[in-house]
Amino acid sequence: MSKHHHKNKNGNKKKETFLFKAPAAESVQLVGSFSQWQERPIPMEKDVDGLWRATIEMEPGEYPYRYLVDGQWQDDAECPVHLPNPYGTRDAVRQVS
């Protein structure tokens, strides 16, 4: 009997935390290739400092993403990697290794 059945199905996923500072915002959502963009936006939670955070499990790869802040697209200014998107703006890119 082989012992390595389903153990590695999620074995390479990493927890990645996204942070966005927006003290005045009412709602912030994380959207990206990993959430089918607006199809399954990931709600972020605000802490007392006005910092919004979301932690998700991601497999290794590169993931373009942006934030929806009160329904408006916002960039992640803290992200070191950005790529132009088809809409004339730029997406931040999260690299998961």
Phi, psi and omega per residue, in radians:
M1 nan 2.292 3.121
S2 -1.427 2.431 -3.057
K3 -1.614 -0.333 -3.046
H4 -1.681 1.341 3.127
H5 -1.484 -1.594 -3.011
H6 -1.744 0.168 -2.989
K7 -1.028 -0.640 -3.006
N8 -1.634 0.144 -3.091
K9 -1.024 -0.787 3.102
N10 -1.927 0.257 -3.002
G11 -1.127 -0.455 -3.075
N12 -1.723 0.147 3.105
K13 -1.366 2.483 3.095
K14 -2.077 2.569 3.027
K15 -1.406 2.186 3.131
E16 -2.101 2.331 -3.137
T17 -1.896 2.294 3.080
F18 -1.879 2.355 -3.118
L19 -2.195 2.436 3.095
F20 -2.513 2.170 -3.110
K21 -1.582 2.031 -3.140
A22 -2.698 1.323 -3.022
P23 -1.037 -0.525 -3.055
A24 -1.570 -0.134 -3.035
A25 -1.241 2.579 3.051
E26 -1.531 -0.611 3.122
S27 -2.631 2.491 3.060
V28 -2.301 2.301 3.093
Q29 -2.139 2.475 3.060
L30 -1.642 2.182 3.107
V31 -2.293 2.512 -3.136
G32 -3.032 -3.013 -3.119
S33 -1.051 -0.490 -3.113
F34 -1.355 -0.203 3.133
S35 -2.052 0.310 -3.021
Q36 0.921 0.669 -3.107
W37 0.923 -2.198 -2.998
Q38 -1.275 -0.110 -3.097
E39 -1.125 -0.740 -3.115
R40 -2.330 1.141 -3.110
P41 -1.066 2.551 -3.103
I42 -1.760 2.005 -3.132
P43 -1.188 2.423 3.116
M44 -1.804 2.683 -3.134
E45 -1.889 2.416 -3.072
K46 -1.669 2.344 3.053
D47 -1.748 -3.116 -3.011
V48 -1.130 -0.412 -3.129
D49 -1.475 0.065 -3.091
G50 1.376 0.310 3.102
L51 -1.713 2.180 3.119
W52 -1.666 2.467 -3.137
R53 -2.462 2.632 3.009
A54 -2.534 2.373 3.087
T55 -2.068 2.203 -3.138
I56 -2.309 2.774 3.087
E57 -1.594 2.262 -3.072
M58 -2.332 2.480 3.031
E59 -1.439 2.790 3.135
P60 -0.976 2.467 3.128
G61 2.697 -2.991 3.101
E62 -2.051 2.290 -3.031
Y63 -2.256 1.941 3.002
P64 -1.233 2.510 -3.135
Y65 -2.714 2.848 3.006
R66 -2.560 3.079 3.088
Y67 -1.981 2.516 2.971
L68 -1.854 1.905 -3.075
V69 -1.890 1.956 -3.048
D70 0.849 0.709 3.082
G71 1.457 -0.008 -3.133
Q72 -1.881 2.412 3.103
W73 -1.177 2.321 3.080
Q74 -2.333 2.563 3.098
D75 -1.519 2.780 2.981
D76 -1.650 1.744 -3.077
A77 -1.174 -0.384 -3.095
E78 -1.393 -0.277 -3.036
C79 -1.345 2.272 -3.094
P80 -1.307 -0.358 -3.049
V81 -2.022 2.190 3.076
H82 -2.285 2.548 3.067
L83 -2.225 2.495 3.049
P84 -1.117 2.496 3.066
N85 -1.934 3.018 -3.074
P86 -1.172 -0.144 -3.032
Y87 -1.733 0.172 3.095
G88 1.463 0.091 3.047
T89 -2.044 -2.923 -3.091
R90 -2.179 2.554 3.042
D91 -1.799 2.484 2.943
A92 -1.305 2.707 -3.133
V93 -2.194 2.133 3.051
R94 -1.651 2.153 3.114
Q95 -1.783 2.112 -3.137
V96 -1.955 2.136 -3.110
S97 -1.919 nan nan
